[in-house]
Amino acid sequence: MEVVYSHCCGLDVHKKIFVASSSLLRGKEIRIFSTMMDGLLSMVDRLKDKGCTHVAMESTGSL
């Protein structure tokens, strides 16, 4: 299979957490972050540090 995006991340958004699954050429990593501002900023910093270039998000949309 051809690699289209070598540094990408999938986000599963829940009410209280983000589950971030990143796929890098060096392997996969799954991390959980809070949906509060500090968790969001931590997730952004982590993805930038890992060289993530693309993100896909999934959410059920329940309130």
MDTraj code that builds the backbone (N, CA, C; nanometers):
import mdtraj as md
import numpy as np

residues = "MET GLU VAL VAL TYR SER HIS CYS CYS GLY LEU ASP VAL HIS LYS LYS ILE PHE VAL ALA SER SER SER LEU LEU ARG GLY LYS GLU ILE ARG ILE PHE SER THR MET MET ASP GLY LEU LEU SER MET VAL ASP ARG LEU LYS ASP LYS GLY CYS THR HIS VAL ALA MET GLU SER THR GLY SER LEU".split()
xyz = np.array([
    [0.0837, -0.1170, 0.0000],
    [0.0000, 0.0000, 0.0000],
    [0.0891, 0.1244, 0.0000],
    [0.0530, 0.2213, -0.0794],
    [0.1289, 0.3454, -0.0897],
    [0.1024, 0.4360, 0.0308],
    [0.2077, 0.4922, 0.0868],
    [0.1942, 0.5872, 0.1969],
    [0.1600, 0.7235, 0.1384],
    [0.0457, 0.7784, 0.1786],
    [0.0030, 0.9095, 0.1292],
    [0.0452, 1.0186, 0.2270],
    [0.0187, 0.9975, 0.3557],
    [0.0577, 1.0918, 0.4604],
    [0.1417, 1.0153, 0.5624],
    [0.2678, 1.0457, 0.5688],
    [0.3579, 0.9688, 0.6555],
    [0.3544, 1.0132, 0.8014],
    [0.3083, 1.1336, 0.8280],
    [0.3035, 1.1857, 0.9648],
    [0.1633, 1.2406, 0.9913],
    [0.0723, 1.1518, 1.0296],
    [-0.0665, 1.1929, 1.0473],
    [-0.1203, 1.1450, 1.1821],
    [-0.2370, 1.1975, 1.2180],
    [-0.2979, 1.1636, 1.3460],
    [-0.4493, 1.1562, 1.3299],
    [-0.5096, 1.0607, 1.3968],
    [-0.6545, 1.0512, 1.4038],
    [-0.6993, 1.0883, 1.5441],
    [-0.8004, 1.1732, 1.5540],
    [-0.8529, 1.2143, 1.6840],
    [-0.9933, 1.1599, 1.7023],
    [-1.0164, 1.0972, 1.8155],
    [-1.1502, 1.0549, 1.8543],
    [-1.1895, 1.1469, 1.9695],
    [-1.2881, 1.2314, 1.9460],
    [-1.3251, 1.3344, 2.0424],
    [-1.4398, 1.2851, 2.1295],
    [-1.4176, 1.2866, 2.2595],
    [-1.5193, 1.2503, 2.3573],
    [-1.5534, 1.3741, 2.4395],
    [-1.6448, 1.3595, 2.5322],
    [-1.6850, 1.4737, 2.6141],
    [-1.5703, 1.5251, 2.7012],
    [-1.4921, 1.4333, 2.7585],
    [-1.3873, 1.4747, 2.8519],
    [-1.2453, 1.4456, 2.8045],
    [-1.2314, 1.3694, 2.6959],
    [-1.0972, 1.3345, 2.6481],
    [-1.0888, 1.3363, 2.4958],
    [-0.9668, 1.3552, 2.4467],
    [-0.9300, 1.3305, 2.3077],
    [-0.8446, 1.2047, 2.3085],
    [-0.8695, 1.1131, 2.2173],
    [-0.7793, 1.0001, 2.1979],
    [-0.7075, 1.0273, 2.0664],
    [-0.5767, 1.0459, 2.0756],
    [-0.4964, 1.0783, 1.9579],
    [-0.4134, 0.9571, 1.9190],
    [-0.4345, 0.9097, 1.7987],
    [-0.3599, 0.7957, 1.7466],
    [-0.2759, 0.8453, 1.6300],
    [-0.1454, 0.8541, 1.6526],
    [-0.0585, 0.9060, 1.5472],
    [0.0117, 0.7918, 1.4758],
    [0.0272, 0.8091, 1.3467],
    [0.0946, 0.7101, 1.2636],
    [0.2156, 0.7769, 1.2007],
    [0.3305, 0.7342, 1.2444],
    [0.4548, 0.7901, 1.1936],
    [0.5343, 0.6790, 1.1277],
    [0.6287, 0.7140, 1.0474],
    [0.7095, 0.6110, 0.9824],
    [0.7812, 0.5234, 1.0841],
    [0.8055, 0.5766, 1.2030],
    [0.8743, 0.5008, 1.3078],
    [0.7789, 0.4120, 1.3872],
    [0.6494, 0.4209, 1.3637],
    [0.5538, 0.3386, 1.4368],
    [0.4315, 0.4169, 1.4791],
    [0.3452, 0.3500, 1.5544],
    [0.2199, 0.4108, 1.5984],
    [0.2268, 0.4465, 1.7459],
    [0.1469, 0.5456, 1.7826],
    [0.1412, 0.5884, 1.9220],
    [-0.0013, 0.6323, 1.9526],
    [-0.0526, 0.5915, 2.0669],
    [-0.1860, 0.6336, 2.1108],
    [-0.1707, 0.7065, 2.2431],
    [-0.2260, 0.8276, 2.2497],
    [-0.2196, 0.9087, 2.3718],
    [-0.3586, 0.9624, 2.4022],
    [-0.3856, 0.9859, 2.5290],
    [-0.5135, 1.0415, 2.5728],
    [-0.4875, 1.1778, 2.6352],
    [-0.5682, 1.2761, 2.5942],
    [-0.5547, 1.4128, 2.6430],
    [-0.6905, 1.4626, 2.6913],
    [-0.6876, 1.5508, 2.7871],
    [-0.8088, 1.6142, 2.8379],
    [-0.8649, 1.7106, 2.7330],
    [-0.9964, 1.7309, 2.7344],
    [-1.0566, 1.8293, 2.6444],
    [-1.0499, 1.9706, 2.7019],
    [-0.9955, 1.9844, 2.8211],
    [-0.9756, 2.1173, 2.8781],
    [-0.8599, 2.1852, 2.8037],
    [-0.8483, 2.3159, 2.8159],
    [-0.7500, 2.3918, 2.7388],
    [-0.6075, 2.3402, 2.7572],
    [-0.5695, 2.3055, 2.8803],
    [-0.4325, 2.2574, 2.9012],
    [-0.4080, 2.1253, 2.8283],
    [-0.5089, 2.0389, 2.8230],
    [-0.4961, 1.9131, 2.7501],
    [-0.4871, 1.9349, 2.6002],
    [-0.5679, 2.0272, 2.5505],
    [-0.5659, 2.0598, 2.4077],
    [-0.4296, 2.1157, 2.3667],
    [-0.3776, 2.2079, 2.4455],
    [-0.2470, 2.2658, 2.4146],
    [-0.1362, 2.1614, 2.4242],
    [-0.1474, 2.0720, 2.5206],
    [-0.0501, 1.9642, 2.5346],
    [-0.0536, 1.8720, 2.4124],
    [-0.1744, 1.8421, 2.3642],
    [-0.1888, 1.7573, 2.2462],
    [-0.1273, 1.8247, 2.1235],
    [-0.1543, 1.9523, 2.1057],
    [-0.0987, 2.0260, 1.9919],
    [0.0538, 2.0250, 1.9975],
    [0.1094, 2.0523, 2.1147],
    [0.2553, 2.0510, 2.1297],
    [0.3129, 1.9136, 2.0973],
    [0.2473, 1.8095, 2.1461],
    [0.2949, 1.6722, 2.1223],
    [0.2930, 1.6386, 1.9733],
    [0.1840, 1.6737, 1.9054],
    [0.1737, 1.6433, 1.7625],
    [0.2759, 1.7226, 1.6816],
    [0.2980, 1.8470, 1.7192],
    [0.4005, 1.9273, 1.6511],
    [0.5392, 1.8672, 1.6727],
    [0.5672, 1.8272, 1.7972],
    [0.6975, 1.7667, 1.8281],
    [0.7208, 1.6389, 1.7486],
    [0.6145, 1.5642, 1.7232],
    [0.6244, 1.4391, 1.6476],
    [0.6271, 1.4626, 1.4964],
    [0.6090, 1.5878, 1.4536],
    [0.6129, 1.6187, 1.3110],
    [0.4836, 1.5884, 1.2379],
    [0.3733, 1.5845, 1.3106],
    [0.2433, 1.5556, 1.2501],
    [0.2050, 1.6671, 1.1522],
    [0.1663, 1.6281, 1.0309],
    [0.1302, 1.7260, 0.9281],
    [-0.0183, 1.7259, 0.8942],
    [-0.0899, 1.6179, 0.9271],
    [-0.2321, 1.6069, 0.8941],
    [-0.3075, 1.5421, 1.0098],
    [-0.4294, 1.5918, 1.0344],
    [-0.5133, 1.5381, 1.1416],
    [-0.6535, 1.5128, 1.0872],
    [-0.7097, 1.3974, 1.1221],
    [-0.8489, 1.3654, 1.0903],
    [-0.9232, 1.3503, 1.2225],
    [-1.0432, 1.4074, 1.2312],
    [-1.1172, 1.4080, 1.3568],
    [-1.2498, 1.3346, 1.3412],
    [-1.2863, 1.2613, 1.4464],
    [-1.4149, 1.1911, 1.4512],
    [-1.4813, 1.2266, 1.5824],
    [-1.6100, 1.2548, 1.5760],
    [-1.6857, 1.2845, 1.6967],
    [-1.8301, 1.2418, 1.6747],
    [-1.8921, 1.1899, 1.7797],
    [-2.0312, 1.1466, 1.7668],
    [-2.1272, 1.2640, 1.7671],
    [-2.0850, 1.3760, 1.8213],
    [-2.1682, 1.4950, 1.8206],
    [-2.2696, 1.5017, 1.9326],
    [-2.2628, 1.4122, 2.0302],
    [-2.3581, 1.4183, 2.1405],
    [-2.3202, 1.5299, 2.2366],
    [-2.4199, 1.5915, 2.2940],
    [-2.3956, 1.7001, 2.3888],
    [-2.4012, 1.6443, 2.5244],
])
top = md.Topology()
chain = top.add_chain()
for i, resn in enumerate(residues, 1):
    res = top.add_residue(resn, chain, resSeq=i)
    for name in ("N", "CA", "C"):
        top.add_atom(name, md.element.get_by_symbol(name[0]), res)
traj = md.Trajectory(xyz[None], top)
